[in-house]
Amino acid sequence: MIRCLRTLFYAGLALAGLGAVAGIVFFFTAVRELPRVPEPLSRIIETPPTEIFAASGERLLVIGGREAVPISRVSPEFINAVVATEDHRFWRHHGINKLRIVKALGITLFVPDKIQGASTITQQLAKNLFFSFKRSYMRKFRELLVALQIEAQFGKEEILEAYINQIAFNARSHGIEQATRTFFGKTASELNLAEAALLAGLPKSPTRYNPYRHWERAKKRQKVVLGRMVAAGYISRAQANAAFLTPIHLVAPRERADTGSYFLDMVIRDLETTYGTDITHHGGLKVYTTLDPRLQLYATEAIQRGLEDLDGQLQLPAATEAEVEKPQGALAAIDTKSGALRALVGGRAYHQSAYNRAIHNQRQPGSGFKPFTYYAAFEKLDLSPATLMVDQPVIIPVKGSADWKPRNFNRDFDGPMVLKTALMKSVNTVAAQLIEQVSPASVVETARRCGIESPLSPFYSLALGTSGVSPLEMAGAFATFSSGGVHHRPYWIARVEDARGRILRDHIVSGRRVLDPVKTFQLVDMMRGVIDHGSGAVVRRLGFDRPAAGKTGTTNNHHDAWFTGFTPTLSASVWVGFDRAHALRDTQGAGITGGRGAAPIWTAFMHKAMEGEPTRNFTVPAGIHFEAIDPQTGRRPDVLTRATLQVALTAGQTPDGAMARGQTGPLTIPPAAGRRNDPGEPPVSGIVEEDLPLDE
C-alpha cells in the first residue's frame, strides 16, 4: 500500500513538473510573437479597410472608414450605455474580468455546444492586433496579455475613446460619430438616452439588429441595454421606461440601388456569419462578388418602372405618402451555367425599405410551381408532352378534411388536351390530376433536387403553388431546367482574401446532375410554349424574341403575381405584390395576374440584360425528335385537325393519343386505397374550392 502511494506521489510530481514546463513553454511562445501596442493608442484603430468588388472588378463598397472624435465630444449617455452593455466592471478591472472568465469557462466546459466569451472592452480593443480567422486558446491568451499591457500603458479614458471610435454599427458606419450621423443626422455629443441605448445595442450584431430592417428586434435590444444600465446604477428604472417610450427618428439611409444595396447587405451578412463581425468590418478583407453592375442597374430600373406602371393601374398617387401602401417587387437573376447571382433587387426602393423580398419573402408562387409537378409526372409515370388529359371538374377525397375541388382561372373546362397545352394554358385541373397520380411527396422531392429549400407542405394543393418560396429560389430552380437538369447552387461570393492576400474562400463552379436531360428538355420545350402562345405570351408581344421559356404565377385573390423565365444563359424570377397580402386589382376590379404584373418587368429586364449577347438556342439532347400533333387528340393531324402543336418526343414516344385518364365528365378520384398516395397523408390544410390559388 505504501509503495503504491509512493508511486502515485512521484507520478503526481512528474505530471506537475511536465505541466509547469508546458506552461512555461506556452507562455514564452505567446510572448515571443506578441505584437507591439501602438503609441498613441488611437493608432490601434488604423486597420486596413474591407473592400467589396463586383464581378467586373469595380469596387462597390469600402468598409472601415472612420471619423474619430475625442471622448469629451461623446454623449455621457452613450458612454454609460456601452460600458454597461459590454463591460460593466470596466472602470474597476485592470484589463481582464476574473469573475466573467470563471463564469464563461464554466459555461464552455459544462453546457453542451455552447462557447461563452469573456472579453472586456480592453480585450476587444486588443483583438484589432490579431486578425486571425481561427479561435484558439493561444490567440485568446495573447489577447489577454496585450490587454494587460494596454491597461498598464494607458488610462481608462484613452482605452474607451479608442474603443468607441472603432466599433462597427453597420456596414457603412464605424465609430460613434459616423454612426450617429448615419442613423440620426446629428453629432455624437447630441445623443439622448433612447438613441444612445439603441446604438449601444448594435455592435453585438449590426446586421441582426439593423433598425432599418428589424425595428422590433432593435427595440428589444435597446430594452436589454437600458436594463443593464439600471443594473449598473447609471439610470433609474423610471428613466429606462421613459427612454424606451421616447420616439426615435431615423434619417433615411443613403440610396445605393445603383450598386445593389440589397445584394451588398446579403454579402455582408454572409461574411459576418462566416468570419464574425470584427473580421468583416476591421479585417482588411478583399471580397470579390458575382454582381454584374450593368445587370443590377437594369434590374433596379425594371422593378421601379414596372411598379410605377402598376401604381397607375391601381390608381395610386405618384407621390410617396406614408399612409398609402404601395405594391412591392423583387427580382433575382442567376447565370444558368454557374449559379452566380448577377442581380438582386429586394424592393421598390432600398432607402424606403431595406427588407430584402428577393431572399426573405416566402410568398406563394401559384402556378409558377407547376413545372415541378409536370417533371415528376414525366419521371414517375413516363408521360410525354403529347399525353392526353381531360380538363374537367375534379374531386379528390382528402383523409380528415373536405374534398379538394380545384378550379380553373376562367371557371370553365376545355375538355381533352395534351399536357403541353395544359401547361401553356396553366390548367389547374390537369395539374391536380397529375399530383394525385405521382403523390405530393414526389413533387416535393423534385423541387428539392432543383434547389427549392423553403418548407413545402406535401398536400395536393402544392401543385398550384400553395407553399411559399423566394424569387432567389425560383430563379435558381428554373436555372436547373435551363442547364438541362444540372443544378448549380446559387452563390454571390466568388473569392475572399485576407489583408495579406491569402485566399480564405474560392468558389469553384461545379454542377450536379439532378434531372434527366431528355425529360428536362421536354419540359423546357413546353415552357417555351408558355411564352410563345400561352399565359406568358405578353413577353413576345412586348418584343422579346430571343429563345426563352418560363411560367406565370398568380395566387389566391391576386395577392401575388410572378413570372420566372430563362434563356440558355440567364434565369430571372420576378415577384410583385403588397407586403400585407392585399389584392392586386385595378380600378375595374380586375385582378393583376403574373402575365400582367410580373412578366412585363421580367421582359424589360431581359431586353436590356441580353443586349450585345449572341443569340443562343437551348441544346437539344440526343434522342429528341419533334412532331406536329392535334392538341385536342394527341394524334398526328388529319383532315379534321384545325390547328397543330409541335411537341418534343423521345425515340420511344409516338403521338398515338394515349390518355392518362380515360374518364369524361366529372372526375372523382377513388378513395385512398385505390390511389397512389400514402393513405396517411396529411389533410390539405383546410383548403377548399374557394381558397384555392388561381392562375391565368
Secondary structure, DSSP 8 states (H G I E B T S, - for coil): -HHHHHHHHHHHHHHHHHHHHHHHHHHHHHHHT-----SSGGGGG----EEEE-TTS-EEEEE--B----GGGS-HHHHHHHHHHH-TTTTTSSS--HHHHHHHHHHHHHSTT-------HHHHHHGGG---SS--HHHHHHHHHHHHHHHHHS-HHHHHHHHHTT-EEETTEESHHHHHHHHHSS-GGG--HHHHHHHHTSTT-TTTT-TTT-HHHHHHHHHHHHHHHHHHTSS-HHHHHHHHHS----------TTT-HHHHHHHHHHHHHHH-HHHHHHS--EEEE---HHHHHHHHHHHHHHHHHHHHHHT--SS--TTS---EEEEEEEETTT-BEEEEE-SS-TTT----TTTS--B--GGGGHHHHHHHHHHHH---TT-EEEE--EEB--TTS--B----TTS---EEEEHHHHHHTT-HHHHHHHHHHH-HHHHHHHHHHHT--S----SGGGGGT-S-B-HHHHHHHHHHHHTTSEE---BSEEEEE-TTS-EEEE-----EE-S-HHHHHHHHHHHHHHHHHSTTTHHHHTT--SS-EEEEEE-GGG-EEEEEEE-SSEEEEEEEE-TT----B-TTS-B--HHHHTHHHHHHHHHHHTTT---------TTEEEEEE-TTTSB---TT----EEEEEETT---B--BS----SSEE---GGGSSS-TT----TT--GGG-----
